[in-house]
Structure formats: structure tokens, C-alpha cells
């Protein structure tokens, strides 16, 4: 079936996001055990990723859970966003831009509340694609089947008419289960070659 749409993940694909040790740094700063930053605030991280809490509520909860004053919460959130946003994968972003208007394009991201405005300010993602689906805005996340169905619906394509690029094997498998032509990202050269093979098939 002819490909009509190409969809990219953001973090780890369009954004280069190496681990900067943010979690370990703050666990040491706050005298926490390894992993405690996540284990003591699971509802905050899940709520932020599915949009059930606001940015203000995230900040308030972090302050209350870890006993932090406002300026320390500011520093914590600053480090979190620095690691989250990474840097632009310029080569891949240029390739993605060039796919339009031959193909519909979209981004599909497991995200965190506040991501859209920050990514738009830094990278102008809204201008690269027809639309962006953020998990925190739709209340569902990869690899849930329904988020891939939503993407297909918004693009008005059948799963087989869509190529999807992600750096998570779990998310790639979820897309393939629906029939999407999903590609696991390893590096730019491999990703572009694999996408082109799908487009030319």
C-alpha cells in the first residue's frame, strides 16, 4: 500500500537527549537513595505525562514531597527541562521538513505537561509538521494501541499507509501491532535509508 504519511517521535529522535545525570544529581543533593526521586513521586510523573496535572501542580507537588522551597524547585525544574529538551537533531529535522508536501507529516510524543510551548520556542516544531500529538494533551501514551489509532484518524490514513520512526522498541512494536510501517531509530543514516526504502516500495 502506498505511503501517505510519515510520523516521527520527538525525544531521542528529533531531539538528541543524552542522560545528563539529573536524577542522580538531585538524589545526592537531597540525600535520597538511588531511584527515590521516581519512587516517591510516581503520581507526579504519570500525571504530567498524561496531562492530569498542570505545571503549577507539578511544581507544588515536588516542593511538598521533597520539602523544597520555591527557588530550589525552580532549579530542579530547570535541570529537568534541560535534560528533557536536549538539542535539535538538525540533520534529521531537515530531512523531516523536506517530506512535505509530498507526504502528510506529524509528530507523536510521550511528553510532559509544558513540553509544547518549550519545544516550539526552541525548535519551532509546529512549522515542521501538519500537527503534533502529545501524550499529556490527549491523555494516552505509546505503546497504547489507541494513540496510534488516533494518529491514523487525524491523518485520515490506514495504518499501512503510515511510516513511523521511534527510538523505543516497545513503541515500535506497538505501532507494528496495528499494521503501521514502524522503524526503530538507531542513527540518522539508518533511519533515513529505512524510511526511503518504505517510501519507494
N, C-alpha and C positions, 0 to 999 in steps of 0.2 A: 504494500500500500504506500502511496506517495506521502512523503513527509510534508506537513503543512505548518508545523510549529516546532520551535526549539526553546527549551526551558533550562535555565541554569540555577543551581544552588548559589548562595552568596558566600557564607563563611567557609573558608578553606578552598574556594573555587575562584569567585570574582574578588574575594578578599584573601590576601595572604595573612594567615592568623597563627603564627607560631606561639607556643606557650611561653609566656613571659614570667611564669612563676608567681603570678598574682596571688593565688590561693595560699601557697606555702609562705610567701612573704607576710600576708596578713595573719595567718595562723601563728607564725612566730611572734609577730608584733603584739597580738592579743593574748599570747600564752595559751593557745589552743593546741589540741592534739591533731596530728595529720588526719585530714578528712572531716574534721569537726565543723569547718566552715559550711560544708554542704549538709552534714547530718543534723545540725541544729536549726537549719532554716529551709527545710525542703519545700514547705508551702510557699515561701517567698520565691524560690527559683521556679517552681512549677507554675505558680500564679503569674509570674512575669512572662513566662514563655507562652502561656495560653490567654493572657490578657484579662485574667480575673481580678487583678490588682492594678492600680495606677502606679506611675513612677513615684508619686508622693507617698503612696502606701508602702512601696518597696523601701524607700529611704527611712520612713518611720519605723518599719519592722526591723530593719537592720540595726538601727540605733537602739531599739528596745531589747532585741535579742542578745546583742553583744555589749550592751551598756556603753554606747559610744555617743559623744557629744556631736553637735552639728558639723563643726569643721572636720572632725575625724571621719564622719560619714561621707562628707564631700570628697575627702582624699580617697577613701575606699571606693566610692563610685567612680571616681576619676580613673583609678587603676583598672577597675572592671571594664570600663568602656574602652580604655586604651588597648587592652588585650582582645576584647570582643571585635573591635573595628579593624584592627590590623592595618595593612596598607593595600592599596589597589593593585590587583594583578593586571597591570596595564596592557600587556600583550593579549591576554585573553579577553579583556574588556573591549579592546579594539576589534578583535575578531567577532565578538558578540554583536557589537554595534553594526557591523557590516552585513549581518544576516538579514537585516531589514532593508527594503520592504519585501524581499523575496519570500520571507517566512514571517509568520507571527512569532513574537518572542515574549517571554515572560521570565520572572524570577520567582523561585519557590524556596522560602527560607524558614527553618526553625529558628525563631527570633526571640527577642526580649523587648518588653514594652519600652518605647523610646527609640527603637532602632531606626524607624523610618526617617525621622527628622535628622538624626545624626548622619545616617548614610547618605541622605540627599545632600546635606550640607557639604560633606567631604567628597562624595563620588558622583553625585548627580545621577543616581541610578534611574530615577523616573524618566530621564531622557533617553535611556538606553533600550528600554523595553516597552511593550504595549501596556503592561501592568506588572505589579509585584504582589504576590500573596505572602503575607507574614503570618506565622502561626499565632502570634499574640493578637492579631486583628481578626482572625477567623475562628479562634477557639479550638483548633485542632492542629496536629503536628505530624510530620513524617515519622515513621512509615505507615501511619494510618491510611487505609485504603481511601477513605472519603476525602482526604485532602488532595489526592491525585485525581479523584473524580471531579472535585470542584475545579481544579486547574483545567481539565479537559472541557468541562462545561463552559468555563469562561472563555476559553479559546475557540469553542464550538468545533472541536475535533474529536475523532475517535482516538482511543489510546494508541493504536498502531500508527497514527499519523503524527505522533509527537516523539521527539528526541529529548531525553532528559539527562543532564550531567550533574553528578553529585560526588562528593568525596567520601561519603559514608556507604559502606557495603550494605548495611541494613536498609538504608533509604533507597538504594538502587534496587535491592531485592523487592522491596515493597512496590516500587513502580513497575517492575517487571511482572509481578504477580497480576497486575491489572492489564498487562499487554503492552505497556509503554516500552519504547526502544531506549532503555536506560543504559548509561555508560558510567563506569566508575572512574573518577578523575585520579590520575597519578601525577601527570605533569602536563604542561601546555601542549607540547608537541604531540604526545599521545592522544590527548583529548581532542585536539583539532583534527587529527588524522582519523580518529574513530567517528567523529561527527560527520566529517566529509564523506566517509565511506557509507554512512547511513543515508545521507542526502543524495548521493549519486546512485544508490542501489536501485 
